């Protein structure tokens, strides 16, 4: 499908549904979701960031480009060793796509190898795109495949991958991410909940592609999952500003050491405690991690945002700004694995 990604960076296994689905405002979409419509059957209406928020994004990119580049180096080396030096990167659209490109570029430059990179859809509650998986497996050995995403929240996609790979038993369901505060990833750059700047924006840092879409009247059994191209944001596209800024910080001589997960507890347990504390019956309404809290502000209607500190501009400045723009309350809470957590409340309870 059409995107602003370079052909050499990624093969996009998605059906272009541009013009076939009318994106919806967050408030309308939220009501549909809470009344039983699956989120993948709609697309969110996106907007260019305000000048103030764009400034916060650019500041975040400058602050975190070095730690992001180091995390790419760490996880890339782990992938290289675990796949016997011949990995095939399969990133999960759309947040995983720029991360997959960075891993591909790092591996190719450091080890002088060719790394195929595909991006495909996986949808919580609906599963992975089997047609896309079959396409990849017609070209590559299942042992080569490494799934990639940006970060972990409470591990929902990790569990979805494990379930999906029951249909592809020779493919390792393990996922590689840059930040794994949930402590569920097979490979990670760090368990620290740090800000990956790409999580601050929607399509304008993801090749101008929407989140993925699956509805039977538009996506047939023979199709890939769908996505649309936001042509109206071409002048606002920051996809390669992000990718190139991180790549410029790569240290190919760096020899990473394994991060010890024993220092951390399972993020899902903390998420359950948060849900219990705030009387949230559906754990899917609790969105832990900086990345997830950011995304809930961008495309859902959150009740409040929990933060480990009200005075952490270094890590959470963009969240403070975005919450202020959206009129969402911020509350300090003793988070352990995470620095931020978004909470959605049932509309009936609001």
LOBA-218515 format. One record per atom (N, C-alpha, C): x, y, z; atom name. Coordinates in steps of 0.05 Angstrom, whole numbers. Each point is the difference from the previous one (the first is absolute). Layout:
<recs>
REC       u       v       w  atom
REC       X       Y       Z    CA
...
</recs>
This chain:
<recs>
REC       u       v       w  atom
REC      17     -24       0     N
REC     -17      24       0    CA
REC      18      25       0     C
REC     -12      23      -6     N
REC      14      24       0    CA
REC       8       8      28     C
REC      25      10       3     N
REC      10      11      25    CA
REC      22      19      -6     C
REC      11      12      21     N
REC      24      17      -5    CA
REC      25     -14       7     C
REC      -1     -26       6     N
REC      24     -16       5    CA
REC      14      -6     -27     C
REC      26      -3       2     N
REC      16      -7     -24    CA
REC      -3     -30      -5     C
REC      -1      -8     -25     N
REC      -4     -28      -7    CA
REC      23     -17      11     C
REC      24      11       2     N
REC      22     -16      10    CA
REC      -1      -5      30     C
REC     -17      15      14     N
REC      -2      -3      29    CA
REC     -20     -20      10     C
REC     -22      -4     -15     N
REC     -21     -17      10    CA
REC     -19      -9     -23     C
REC      -9     -24       1     N
REC     -21     -10     -18    CA
REC     -25      -1      17     C
REC     -20      16      -9     N
REC     -25       3      15    CA
REC     -21     -19     -10     C
REC      -7     -19      17     N
REC     -20     -20      -7    CA
REC     -27       9      12     C
REC     -11      20     -12     N
REC     -26      11       9    CA
REC     -16       7     -25     C
REC     -26      -1       1     N
REC     -18       8     -22    CA
REC      -6      30       3     C
REC       4      15     -21     N
REC      -6      29       0    CA
REC     -30       4      -1     C
REC     -11      12      21     N
REC     -29       5       1    CA
REC      -6      30       0     C
REC      20      15      -9     N
REC      -4      29      -1    CA
REC     -25       8     -15     C
REC     -17      17      13     N
REC     -24       9     -13    CA
REC     -24     -18       4     C
REC       4     -24      12     N
REC     -22     -19       4    CA
REC     -12       1      28     C
REC      14      13      18     N
REC      -9       2      28    CA
REC       2      29       9     C
REC     -21      10      12     N
REC       1      28      11    CA
REC      10      -1      29     C
REC      23      12       5     N
REC      11       0      27    CA
REC     -19      15      19     C
REC      -1      -8      25     N
REC     -18      11      20    CA
REC      14      15      22     C
REC     -12      20      10     N
REC      11      14      24    CA
REC       2     -19      23     C
REC      18       6      18     N
REC       5     -18      23    CA
REC     -25      -4      17     C
REC     -16      21       5     N
REC     -23      -3      17    CA
REC     -21     -18     -12     C
REC      -4       2     -26     N
REC     -19     -17     -14    CA
REC      10     -29       0     C
REC      25      -3      -7     N
REC      12     -27      -1    CA
REC       0     -13      27     C
REC       4      15      22     N
REC       0     -11      27    CA
REC     -27     -11       6     C
REC     -21      13      -7     N
REC     -27     -10       6    CA
REC      -6     -26     -15     C
REC       9      -1     -25     N
REC      -4     -25     -16    CA
REC      15     -23      14     C
REC      26       6       8     N
REC      16     -21      12    CA
REC     -13     -11      26     C
REC     -10      19      16     N
REC     -11      -8      26    CA
REC     -28     -12      -3     C
REC     -12       3     -24     N
REC     -25     -14      -5    CA
REC       3     -25     -16     C
REC      25      -9      -3     N
REC       5     -27     -11    CA
REC      13      -1     -27     C
REC       3      22     -14     N
REC      13       0     -26    CA
REC      30      -3       4     C
REC      12     -19     -14     N
REC      29      -5       3    CA
REC      16      24     -11     C
REC      21       8      14     N
REC      14      24      -8    CA
REC      12      -2     -28     C
REC       5     -25      -9     N
REC      12      -4     -27    CA
REC     -20       5     -22     C
REC     -25       3       6     N
REC     -21       4     -20    CA
REC      -4      30      -6     C
REC      16      17      13     N
REC      -2      29      -5    CA
REC      29      11      -2     C
REC       2      24     -11     N
REC      25      13       0    CA
REC      -2      27      14     C
REC      21       8      15     N
REC      -1      25      15    CA
REC       5      24     -19     C
REC     -14      21       4     N
REC       6      25     -14    CA
REC      25      12      13     C
REC      19       6     -17     N
REC      26      10      11    CA
REC       3      30      -8     C
REC      16      13      17     N
REC       4      29      -4    CA
REC      30       6       2     C
REC       9      20     -14     N
REC      28       8       3    CA
REC       5      10      29     C
REC      23      -4      11     N
REC       5       9      28    CA
REC       0      30       1     C
REC      -8      11      23     N
REC       1      28       5    CA
REC      29       9       0     C
REC       6      25      -5     N
REC      28      10       1    CA
REC      13      -6      27     C
REC     -16       3      22     N
REC      11      -5      27    CA
REC       7     -30       4     C
REC     -18     -17     -10     N
REC       5     -29       4    CA
REC      22      -9     -19     C
REC       2      12     -24     N
REC      21      -7     -18    CA
REC      27       8      12     C
REC       1      22      14     N
REC      24       8      13    CA
REC       8     -20      22     C
REC     -20     -10      15     N
REC       5     -20      20    CA
REC      11     -26     -12     C
REC     -11      -8     -23     N
REC      10     -23     -14    CA
REC      29       3      -9     C
REC       6      23     -11     N
REC      28       4     -10    CA
REC      19       1      24     C
REC      -9      11      22     N
REC      17      -1      24    CA
REC       4     -28      10     C
REC     -21     -16      -1     N
REC       2     -29       8    CA
REC      19     -15     -18     C
REC      -1       6     -26     N
REC      18     -14     -19    CA
REC      29       7       7     C
REC       6      25       6     N
REC      27       8       7    CA
REC       9     -14      26     C
REC     -18       1      20     N
REC       7     -11      26    CA
REC       5     -31      -1     C
REC     -15     -14     -17     N
REC      -1     -29       2    CA
REC      12     -14     -24     C
REC      12      15     -18     N
REC      11     -14     -24    CA
REC      24     -18       7     C
REC      16       7      19     N
REC      23     -16       7    CA
REC      -9     -26      14     C
REC     -18       2      20     N
REC      -9     -25      13    CA
REC     -16     -17     -19     C
REC     -15      12     -18     N
REC     -14     -16     -20    CA
REC      19     -15     -18     C
REC      21      14      -9     N
REC      20     -12     -17    CA
REC      14     -23      14     C
REC       6       4      26     N
REC      13     -22      16    CA
REC     -19     -24       2     C
REC     -25       5       5     N
REC     -20     -22       1    CA
REC      -1     -15     -26     C
REC       1      15     -22     N
REC       0     -14     -27    CA
REC      24     -18      -2     C
REC      24      10       9     N
REC      24     -16      -2    CA
REC      -2     -25      17     C
REC     -10       3      24     N
REC      -2     -23      18    CA
REC     -19     -21     -11     C
REC     -24       8      -8     N
REC     -19     -20      -9    CA
REC       8     -11     -28     C
REC      13      16     -16     N
REC       9     -10     -26    CA
REC      20     -23       3     C
REC      19       4      18     N
REC      20     -21       4    CA
REC     -12     -26      11     C
REC     -20       3      17     N
REC     -14     -23      11    CA
REC     -14     -15     -23     C
REC     -13      15     -18     N
REC     -14     -12     -22    CA
REC      20     -15     -18     C
REC      22      13      -6     N
REC      20     -11     -18    CA
REC      10     -27      10     C
REC       6      -1      26     N
REC      10     -25      12    CA
REC     -21     -22       1     C
REC     -25       8       7     N
REC     -21     -20       4    CA
REC     -10     -12     -27     C
REC       4      15     -22     N
REC      -9     -10     -26    CA
REC      23     -10     -17     C
REC      22      -7      13     N
REC      23     -12     -14    CA
REC      10      18     -23     C
REC      -1      26       5     N
REC      12      20     -18    CA
REC     -16       5     -25     C
REC     -24     -12      -2     N
REC     -16       4     -25    CA
REC     -29       7       7     C
REC      -5      22      14     N
REC     -27       7       8    CA
REC     -17      11     -22     C
REC     -26      -5       2     N
REC     -20      13     -16    CA
REC     -18      16      19     C
REC       0      26      -2     N
REC     -15      17      18    CA
REC     -29       3      -9     C
REC     -18      -6      18     N
REC     -29       3      -5    CA
REC     -10      19      21     C
REC      -2      26      -8     N
REC     -10      20      20    CA
REC     -30       1       0     C
REC     -11       8      23     N
REC     -29       1       4    CA
REC      -9      28      -6     C
REC     -16       3     -21     N
REC     -10      27      -8    CA
REC     -19      10      21     C
REC       1      27       7     N
REC      18      17     -14    CA
REC      24       9      17     C
REC      -3      -1      27     N
REC      21      10      18    CA
REC      26     -15      -4     C
REC      -2     -25      -8     N
REC      25     -16      -2    CA
REC      15       6     -26     C
REC     -12      13     -19     N
REC      12       2     -27    CA
REC      26      17       1     C
REC      -1      25      11     N
REC      25      15       1    CA
REC      22     -13      16     C
REC      -8     -15      21     N
REC      19     -15      16    CA
REC      13     -22     -16     C
REC     -17     -14     -16     N
REC      11     -21     -17    CA
REC      20      11     -20     C
REC      -6      24     -11     N
REC      19      12     -19    CA
REC      26       6      14     C
REC      -1      10      24     N
REC      25       6      15    CA
REC      16     -25       5     C
REC     -13     -21       8     N
REC      14     -26       5    CA
REC      12     -11     -25     C
REC     -15       1     -22     N
REC      10      -8     -26    CA
REC      25      15      -8     C
REC      -1      27       3     N
REC      22      16      -8    CA
REC      25      -5      18     C
REC      -5      -4      26     N
REC      23      -5      18    CA
REC      13     -27      -7     C
REC     -16     -20      -4     N
REC      12     -27      -6    CA
REC      14       0     -26     C
REC     -11      13     -20     N
REC      13       0     -27    CA
REC      26      15       1     C
REC       1      22      15     N
REC      25      16       1    CA
REC      21     -14      17     C
REC      -8     -11      23     N
REC      20     -12      18    CA
REC      10     -26     -10     C
REC     -17     -17     -11     N
REC       7     -27      -8    CA
REC       2      -5     -30     C
REC      -4      21     -16     N
REC       2      -2     -29    CA
REC     -17     -24     -10     C
REC     -25       0       8     N
REC     -19     -21     -10    CA
REC     -24      14     -11     C
REC     -16     -15     -14     N
REC     -26      10     -11    CA
REC     -22     -11      19     C
REC     -16      19      10     N
REC     -21      -8      19    CA
REC     -27       7     -12     C
REC     -16     -20      -8     N
REC     -27       5     -10    CA
REC     -17      11      23     C
REC     -17      19      -7     N
REC     -17      12      21    CA
REC     -28       3     -12     C
REC     -19     -12      13     N
REC     -29       1      -7    CA
REC     -15      13      23     C
REC     -21      14      -6     N
REC     -18       9      22    CA
REC     -28     -10      -6     C
REC     -12     -12      22     N
REC     -26     -12      -3    CA
REC     -18       8      24     C
REC     -25      -7      -2     N
REC     -19       8      20    CA
REC      -5     -23      20     C
REC      -2       8      25     N
REC     -11     -18      21    CA
REC     -19      17      16     C
REC     -23     -11       6     N
REC     -21      15      13    CA
REC      -9     -15      25     C
REC       0      15      22     N
REC      -8     -13      26    CA
REC     -29      -9      -3     C
REC      -5     -25       6     N
REC     -26     -12      -1    CA
REC      -7     -11     -27     C
REC      15       5     -21     N
REC      -5      -9     -26    CA
REC      23     -17     -12     C
REC      24       4      11     N
REC      22     -17      -8    CA
REC      18      13     -21     C
REC      18     -17     -11     N
REC      20      10     -19    CA
REC     -11      -4     -28     C
REC      11      15     -19     N
REC      -8      -2     -28    CA
REC      12     -26     -12     C
REC     -16     -21      -2     N
REC      10     -26      -9    CA
REC       9       1     -29     C
REC     -14      16     -17     N
REC       9       2     -28    CA
REC      28      12      -2     C
REC       5      20      17     N
REC      27      12       0    CA
REC      21     -20      10     C
REC      -7     -15      21     N
REC      18     -20      10    CA
REC       6     -21     -21     C
REC     -20      -9     -14     N
REC       4     -20     -21    CA
REC      18      10     -22     C
REC      -4      26      -7     N
REC      17      12     -20    CA
REC      30       0       8     C
REC       5       7      25     N
REC      27       1      10    CA
REC      12     -29       1     C
REC     -16     -19       9     N
REC      10     -27       3    CA
REC       3     -14     -28     C
REC     -11      11     -21     N
REC       5     -10     -26    CA
REC      27       8     -11     C
REC      13      19      15     N
REC      25      12      -9    CA
REC      23      -6      19     C
REC      -6      -6      25     N
REC      20      -2      21    CA
REC      -5     -23      18     C
REC      21     -10      13     N
REC      -2     -21      19    CA
REC     -13      11      26     C
REC     -18     -16      12     N
REC     -14      10      24    CA
REC      20       6      23     C
REC      22     -14       1     N
REC      20       4      21    CA
REC      13      27      -1     C
REC      -1      13     -23     N
REC      13      26      -4    CA
REC     -17      23      11     C
REC     -26      -4       3     N
REC     -18      23       6    CA
REC       3      10      28     C
REC       3      27       2     N
REC       1      13      26    CA
REC     -21      23      -1     C
REC     -20      -2      18     N
REC     -20      21       2    CA
REC      11      23      16     C
REC      -7      24      -9     N
REC      10      25      12    CA
REC     -22      19       5     C
REC       1      13      24     N
REC     -19      22       6    CA
REC      16      22      14     C
REC     -12      21       8     N
REC      14      22      13    CA
REC       5      -4      29     C
REC     -21      -7      15     N
REC       2      -3      29    CA
REC     -22     -19       9     C
REC       0      -7      26     N
REC     -21     -16      11    CA
REC     -15      17      20     C
REC     -27      -3       2     N
REC     -16      13      20    CA
REC      -5     -20      22     C
REC     -22     -15      -3     N
REC      -5     -22      20    CA
REC       3     -27     -13     C
REC       9      -1     -25     N
REC       6     -26     -13    CA
REC     -23     -11     -17     C
REC     -20      15      -6     N
REC     -23     -10     -15    CA
REC       7     -11     -28     C
REC      17      15     -14     N
REC       8      -9     -27    CA
REC      18     -24       2     C
REC      17      -1      21     N
REC      17     -24       4    CA
REC     -17     -25       3     C
REC     -21       2      16     N
REC     -18     -23       3    CA
REC     -15      -6     -25     C
REC      -8      21     -15     N
REC     -14      -4     -26    CA
REC      18     -14     -20     C
REC      26       7       0     N
REC      19     -14     -17    CA
REC       3     -29       7     C
REC       2      -6      26     N
REC       2     -28       9    CA
REC     -24     -16      -9     C
REC     -23      11       2     N
REC     -25     -14      -9    CA
REC       1      -3     -30     C
REC       8      21     -15     N
REC      -1      -1     -29    CA
REC      20     -21     -11     C
REC      22      -3      13     N
REC      21     -19     -11    CA
REC      -7     -29       5     C
REC     -23      -6      13     N
REC      -9     -27       1    CA
REC      -7     -10     -28     C
REC      -7      18     -18     N
REC      -5      -7     -28    CA
REC      25      -1     -17     C
REC      22      10      12     N
REC      26      -1     -14    CA
REC      21     -11      20     C
REC      -2     -26       6     N
REC      16     -11      22    CA
REC      30       1      -3     C
REC      10       4     -24     N
REC      29       2      -4    CA
REC      11      28       2     C
REC     -18      19       5     N
REC       9      28       3    CA
REC       1       7      30     C
REC      22      12       8     N
REC       3       8      28    CA
REC     -18      24       5     C
REC     -16      -2      21     N
REC     -19      22       6    CA
REC      12      22      16     C
REC      26      -2       7     N
REC      13      20      16    CA
REC       2      27     -15     C
REC      -2      21      15     N
REC       0      27     -11    CA
REC      25      15      10     C
REC      10      17     -17     N
REC      23      18       7    CA
REC      -9      29       0     C
REC       6      14      21     N
REC      -8      28       3    CA
REC      24      16      11     C
REC      -3      27      -2     N
REC      21      17      11    CA
REC      -4       2      30     C
REC     -25       4       9     N
REC      -6       5      29    CA
REC     -20     -21       9     C
REC       7     -14      21     N
REC     -16     -22      10    CA
REC      -6       2      30     C
REC     -14      21       8     N
REC      -7       3      29    CA
REC     -18     -22      10     C
REC     -15     -13     -18     N
REC     -18     -22       8    CA
REC      15     -26       6     C
REC      25      -1      -9     N
REC      17     -24       4    CA
REC     -12     -25     -13     C
REC     -10       3     -24     N
REC     -12     -23     -14    CA
REC      14      -5     -27     C
REC      17      18      -9     N
REC      12      -3     -27    CA
REC      22     -22       0     C
REC       3     -13     -23     N
REC      22     -19      -3    CA
REC      27      15       0     C
REC       1      22     -15     N
REC      25      16      -1    CA
REC      -8      29       4     C
REC      17      15      14     N
REC      -6      29       3    CA
REC      26      15       2     C
REC      -2      26      -5     N
REC      23      18       4    CA
REC       4       7      29     C
REC     -22       3      14     N
REC       0       6      29    CA
REC     -27      -6      11     C
REC      -1      -4      27     N
REC     -26      -2      13    CA
REC     -10      27      11     C
REC      16      20      -4     N
REC      -8      27       9    CA
REC     -23      10     -17     C
REC     -19      14      12     N
REC     -22      12     -14    CA
REC       9      28      -9     C
REC      14       0     -23     N
REC      10      26     -10    CA
REC     -17       9     -24     C
REC       3      25      -7     N
REC     -16      11     -22    CA
REC      13      -5     -27     C
REC     -13     -16     -16     N
REC       7      -3     -28    CA
REC     -16      22     -15     C
REC      15      19     -12     N
REC     -13      24     -10    CA
REC     -22      -6     -20     C
REC       3     -22     -15     N
REC     -21      -6     -20    CA
REC     -27      -6      12     C
REC      -1      -7      26     N
REC     -26      -5      13    CA
REC     -15      26       4     C
REC      13      23      -3     N
REC     -13      26       5    CA
REC     -19       8     -22     C
REC       3     -12     -24     N
REC     -15       8     -23    CA
REC     -14     -24     -12     C
REC     -19       5     -18     N
REC     -15     -21     -14    CA
REC      13      -5     -27     C
REC     -16       3     -21     N
REC      10      -7     -27    CA
REC      24      17      -9     C
REC       3      24      11     N
REC      21      18     -10    CA
REC      28      -9       9     C
REC       2     -21      15     N
REC      26     -12       6    CA
REC       0     -29      -8     C
REC     -22      -9     -14     N
REC      -3     -28      -8    CA
REC      -7      -3     -29     C
REC      15      14     -17     N
REC      -4      -3     -29    CA
REC     -26      10     -10     C
REC     -15      16      15     N
REC     -26      11      -7    CA
REC     -21     -22      -3     C
REC       4     -22      14     N
REC     -19     -23      -1    CA
REC     -17       1      25     C
REC     -25      -7      -3     N
REC     -19      -2      23    CA
REC       7     -25      16     C
REC     -13      -2      23     N
REC       0     -26      14    CA
REC     -15     -20     -17     C
REC       4     -26       5     N
REC     -11     -20     -18    CA
REC     -29      -5       4     C
REC     -13     -11     -20     N
REC     -29      -1      -2    CA
REC      -9     -28      -9     C
REC     -22      -9      11     N
REC     -10     -27      -7    CA
REC     -31       0       3     C
REC     -13       0     -23     N
REC     -30      -1      -1    CA
REC      -8     -15     -25     C
REC     -18     -19       3     N
REC      -5     -19     -21    CA
REC     -12      12     -26     C
REC     -13      24       2     N
REC     -11      11     -24    CA
REC      22      13     -18     C
REC      24       4      11     N
REC      22      12     -15    CA
REC      24     -18      -2     C
REC       4     -16      20     N
REC      23     -19       0    CA
REC     -11     -28      -4     C
REC       6     -12     -23     N
REC      -9     -28      -5    CA
REC      19     -20      12     C
REC      -8     -25      -2     N
REC      17     -21      11    CA
REC      27      -3     -14     C
REC       1      10     -24     N
REC      25      -2     -16    CA
REC      17      25       3     C
REC     -10      21      13     N
REC      15      25       2    CA
REC      19       0      24     C
REC      20      18      -2     N
REC      14       8      24    CA
REC     -18      18      17     C
REC       6       2      26     N
REC     -13      21      16    CA
REC       4      27     -14     C
REC     -17      19       6     N
REC       1      26     -14    CA
REC      12      22      16     C
REC       6      22     -15     N
REC       8      26      12    CA
REC      -4      21     -21     C
REC      -2      25       9     N
REC      -3      22     -19    CA
REC      25      18       1     C
REC       3      15     -21     N
REC      22      19      -3    CA
REC     -11      28       5     C
REC      13      15      18     N
REC      -9      27       6    CA
REC      15      20     -17     C
REC      -9       4     -25     N
REC      13      18     -18    CA
REC       0      29       9     C
REC     -20       7      16     N
REC      -3      27       9    CA
REC      23       9      19     C
REC      15     -20      10     N
REC      22       7      19    CA
REC      27      -1     -13     C
REC       2      -1     -26     N
REC      26      -3     -13    CA
REC      19      23       7     C
REC     -10      24       4     N
REC      18      22       8    CA
REC       8      -1      29     C
REC     -14     -18      16     N
REC       6      -2      28    CA
REC      16     -26       7     C
REC       8     -14     -20     N
REC      12     -27       4    CA
REC      28       2      13     C
REC       3     -13      23     N
REC      25       0      15    CA
REC      12     -28       1     C
REC      -9     -18     -16     N
REC       8     -28       2    CA
REC      30      -3      -2     C
REC      12      12     -20     N
REC      29      -3      -3    CA
REC      17      19      17     C
REC     -13      21       9     N
REC      14      17      20    CA
REC       6     -17      25     C
REC     -20     -16       8     N
REC       3     -18      23    CA
REC      21     -22      -6     C
REC      -4     -14     -22     N
REC      18     -23      -6    CA
REC      29      10      -3     C
REC       4      21     -15     N
REC      27      10      -5    CA
REC      13      11      25     C
REC     -16      12      18     N
REC      12      11      25    CA
REC      10     -23      17     C
REC     -15     -22       2     N
REC       9     -23      16    CA
REC      24     -14     -13     C
REC      -1      -4     -26     N
REC      22     -13     -14    CA
REC      26      15       3     C
REC      -2      27       0     N
REC      24      16       3    CA
REC      15      -5      27     C
REC     -14     -11      19     N
REC      11      -6      26    CA
REC      10     -28       3     C
REC      -2     -17     -20     N
REC       8     -28       2    CA
REC      30      -2       6     C
REC       7     -17      19     N
REC      27      -7       7    CA
REC       5     -29      -7     C
REC      12      -5     -23     N
REC       4     -27     -10    CA
REC      22     -15      15     C
REC      16      14      15     N
REC      21     -14      16    CA
REC     -10      -8      27     C
REC     -24       8       7     N
REC     -10      -6      27    CA
REC      -6     -29       3     C
REC       8     -12      22     N
REC      -5     -28       6    CA
REC     -20      -1      23     C
REC     -25      -6      -5     N
REC     -20       1      21    CA
REC       2     -25      18     C
REC     -10       4      24     N
REC      -3     -22      19    CA
REC     -29      -4       6     C
REC      -8     -24       8     N
REC     -28      -5       5    CA
REC     -10      16      23     C
REC     -25       9      -3     N
REC     -14      14      22    CA
REC     -13     -21      18     C
REC       4       4      26     N
REC     -11     -20      19    CA
REC     -28       7       7     C
REC     -19     -18      -8     N
REC     -28       4       6    CA
REC      -7      -5      29     C
REC      18     -13      15     N
REC      -7      -7      27    CA
REC      -5      24      18     C
REC       9      24      -8     N
REC      -4      24      15    CA
REC     -28      10      -2     C
REC     -16     -11     -18     N
REC     -26      10      -6    CA
REC     -21     -22       5     C
REC     -24       9       7     N
REC     -23     -18       3    CA
REC     -17       1     -25     C
REC     -17     -19      -3     N
REC     -17      -1     -24    CA
REC     -19      24      -1     C
REC       1      13     -23     N
REC     -17      24      -3    CA
REC     -29      -5       1     C
REC      -9     -25      -8     N
REC     -28      -6       1    CA
REC     -11       1      29     C
REC      16      -9      19     N
REC      -9       0      28    CA
REC      -4      29       9     C
REC      18      18      -7     N
REC      -4      28       8    CA
REC     -25      11     -14     C
REC      -4      -7     -25     N
REC     -24       9     -14    CA
REC     -26      -9      13     C
REC       0     -25       9     N
REC     -24     -10      14    CA
REC      -5      15      26     C
REC      21       7      14     N
REC      -3      15      25    CA
REC     -10      28      -5     C
REC       9      13     -22     N
REC     -10      26      -7    CA
REC     -30      -2      -7     C
REC      -8     -20     -15     N
REC     -28      -4      -7    CA
REC     -17      -3      25     C
REC      10     -16      18     N
REC     -15      -5      25    CA
REC      -3      26      16     C
REC      22      15       2     N
REC       0      25      16    CA
REC     -20      20     -10     C
REC      -3       1     -27     N
REC     -18      20     -12    CA
REC     -27     -12      -9     C
REC      -5     -25      10     N
REC     -26     -13      -6    CA
REC      -5      -2     -30     C
REC      21      -7     -15     N
REC      -2      -4     -29    CA
REC      -4     -30      -5     C
REC     -23      -8     -10     N
REC      -5     -29      -3    CA
REC      13     -12     -25     C
REC       4      16     -20     N
REC      12      -9     -25    CA
REC      30       8      -1     C
REC      18     -19       2     N
REC      28       7       1    CA
REC      10      13     -25     C
REC     -15      -3     -22     N
REC       8      13     -25    CA
REC      -4      31       2     C
REC     -13       9      21     N
REC      -4      29       4    CA
REC      24      12      15     C
REC      19     -17       8     N
REC      24       9      14    CA
REC      23      -2     -20     C
REC      14      22      -5     N
REC      21       2     -21    CA
REC      26       8      12     C
REC      16     -19      11     N
REC      25       8      13    CA
REC      23       3     -20     C
REC      19      18       8     N
REC      25       7     -14    CA
REC      -3      27     -13     C
REC      22      13      -3     N
REC       0      26     -13    CA
REC     -12      -1     -28     C
REC       8     -21     -15     N
REC     -10      -3     -27    CA
REC     -30      -3      -1     C
REC     -11     -17      17     N
REC     -29      -5       0    CA
REC     -16      24      11     C
REC      11      13      20     N
REC     -14      24      11    CA
REC      -1      21     -22     C
REC      22       3     -15     N
REC       0      19     -22    CA
REC     -21      -7     -21     C
REC      -1     -25      -8     N
REC     -19      -8     -21    CA
REC     -29       3       9     C
REC      -5      -5      26     N
REC     -28       3       9    CA
REC      -8      29      -1     C
REC      19      18       4     N
REC      -6      29      -2    CA
REC      -5       8     -29     C
REC      14     -14     -18     N
REC      -1       8     -28    CA
REC     -25     -11     -14     C
REC     -10     -23       9     N
REC     -22     -12     -16    CA
REC     -23     -13      16     C
REC       0       3      26     N
REC     -23      -9      16    CA
REC     -10      24      16     C
REC     -18      -6      19     N
REC     -10      21      18    CA
REC       6      -9      28     C
REC      24       7      10     N
REC       7     -10      27    CA
REC     -14      15      23     C
REC      -3     -14      22     N
REC     -12      12      24    CA
REC      22      17      14     C
REC      23     -13       4     N
REC      22      14      13    CA
REC      26     -13      -8     C
REC      22      13       5     N
REC      27     -10      -5    CA
REC      14      -2      26     C
REC      10     -23       7     N
REC      16      -3      24    CA
REC      30       4      -7     C
REC      14      13      17     N
REC      29       5      -4    CA
REC      15      -6      26     C
REC      25      -8      -3     N
REC      15      -6      24    CA
REC       8      25      14     C
REC       0      23     -14     N
REC       6      26      11    CA
REC     -13      22     -16     C
REC      -9      21      14     N
REC     -11      23     -14    CA
REC      21      20      -9     C
REC      25      -7       6     N
REC      22      19      -6    CA
REC      23     -14     -15     C
REC      -8     -16     -20     N
REC      20     -14     -15    CA
REC      -2       9     -30     C
REC       7      25      -4     N
REC      -1      11     -27    CA
REC      18     -15     -19     C
REC      22     -10      10     N
REC      20     -14     -17    CA
REC     -13     -23     -14     C
REC     -15     -17      15     N
REC     -12     -24     -12    CA
REC     -29       4      -9     C
REC     -14      18      13     N
REC     -29       1      -3    CA
REC     -11      27     -10     C
REC      18      18      -9     N
REC      -8      26      -8    CA
REC     -21       0     -22     C
REC       3     -18     -19     N
REC     -19      -2     -23    CA
REC     -28      -9      10     C
REC       0     -18      21     N
REC     -25      -9      11    CA
REC     -14      22      15     C
REC      15      15      16     N
REC     -13      23      14    CA
REC     -12      19     -21     C
REC      14       6     -22     N
REC     -10      19     -19    CA
REC     -25     -11     -15     C
REC       2     -26      -8     N
REC     -22     -11     -15    CA
REC     -25      -3      18     C
REC       3      -8      25     N
REC     -22      -2      19    CA
REC     -13      27       4     C
REC      16      21       2     N
REC     -10      27       3    CA
REC     -17       8     -24     C
REC      10      -6     -24     N
REC     -14       7     -25    CA
REC     -27     -15      -1     C
REC      -1     -25      10     N
REC     -24     -16      -2    CA
REC     -18       3      24     C
REC       9      15      20     N
REC     -16       4      24    CA
REC      -2     -25      17     C
REC      21     -16       1     N
REC       0     -25      15    CA
REC      16       3      26     C
REC     -11      -9      22     N
REC      13       3      26    CA
REC      24     -18       2     C
REC      21      10      14     N
REC      24     -15       6    CA
REC       2      -4      30     C
REC       6     -24       8     N
REC       1      -7      28    CA
REC      26     -14       7     C
REC      13       8      21     N
REC      24     -14       9    CA
REC      -8     -26      13     C
REC      15     -22      -6     N
REC      -7     -26      10    CA
REC      26     -16       2     C
REC       3     -17      21     N
REC      25     -14       4    CA
REC       5     -23     -19     C
REC       5       7     -26     N
REC       6     -20     -20    CA
REC      27     -12       5     C
REC       3     -26      -7     N
REC      26     -14       4    CA
REC      13      -6     -27     C
REC     -12     -16     -16     N
REC      12      -7     -26    CA
REC      -1      23     -20     C
REC     -19      18       4     N
REC      -7      20     -21    CA
REC       4      28      11     C
REC       3      19     -19     N
REC       0      28       7    CA
REC     -27      14      -5     C
REC     -17     -13     -16     N
REC     -26      11      -5    CA
REC     -20     -22      -7     C
REC     -26       6       3     N
REC     -20     -20      -6    CA
REC     -26      15      -6     C
REC     -12      -6     -22     N
REC     -26      12      -7    CA
REC     -23     -18       9     C
REC     -22      13       9     N
REC     -23     -15       8    CA
REC     -25      10     -15     C
REC     -15     -18     -12     N
REC     -25       6     -13    CA
REC     -22      -9      18     C
REC     -20      17       3     N
REC     -23      -7      17    CA
REC     -24      -5     -19     C
REC     -17     -19       8     N
REC     -24      -5     -15    CA
REC     -16      25      -3     C
REC      -9       5     -24     N
REC     -16      25      -5    CA
REC     -24       1      18     C
REC     -12     -23       6     N
REC     -24      -1      18    CA
REC       7       9      28     C
REC      26      -3       8     N
REC       8       8      26    CA
REC       9      29       2     C
REC       3      13     -24     N
REC      11      27      -1    CA
REC     -20      21       9     C
</recs>
